[in-house]
Amino acid sequence: MFFLFGLTTREHLQSTRSASCRYCGRFAPQQVIQRRTKISVFFIPLLTVNKTRLQVCTNCGGTSRINGAEERALVR
């Protein structure tokens, strides 16, 4: 007997708001992305292993991790 298992990473765009970038310093649209990694068995996602929130600048492409409070401030 054998099991087919693996990890799947998906990104979900939460919102896009204008804010200042941490890298280029310009006031440009910032995308808030939530990245989740799930373990799956027989191609069925079962368990979330890792959840990361990212802020991506549309001007320079700079990506930085943000916490839940920063995400809520940008999504509003």
N, C-alpha and C positions, 0 to 999 in steps of 0.2 A: 504494500500500500504506500502511496506517495501523496504529498500535498503540494499544490502549486501556491506559492505565497510570494509576496513582494511588497515594495514600497511605491506609493504613488504620491507625487507632489503636484498640487493644483494651486493656481493663483486666482484670486477673485478681486476685481477692482471694486473697492468700497465707495470711493468718491474722488472728485477732482475739485480742488479749491485753489485760489490764488493765495500765495504766501511767499515769504522770502526763503531762498534756498540756503542751506548750510554751507554749500561748496562755492557756488558762483556769486552769491549775495544778491542776486536779482529777484525782483518781485515777479514771479512767473507761476503758472499753474503747477500745482503739486498733486501727484496721484497718490492716494492711500491704497495700498495693496495688502491683502491678507493672504499669506502663503501657508497652506496646511499640508503636512505629510502624514499619510495614513498607511497603515499596514493592511494588506488585503489577502484573503485566502480564496482561491478559486475565482479571482477577479471581482470579489465582493469586498468593498472597503468595510473594515470592522472597527478599527481603533485609531484615533488621532494620536500620533506619536509626537508631533512637533507643530506649533503654531507660531508664526512670525508675522509681525506687522512691519511694513516698509513704507517709507516716504520716498517717492521718485520724482525728481525734477524733470519737467518736460523740456527745459532749456538746455541743460548741460548733461542730463542723464545720471546725475549723482544720486546714489541710493544710500539711505541710512535707515537703521532700525529705529522704531519708535515704540514707546510703551502705550498702555491702554488709555491713559489720560491724554496723551498727545493725539492719539487717534480720535478720541471723542471730540477734542477741540477742533481738529481739522474736518471731521465729518459734519459737524453742525453748520 
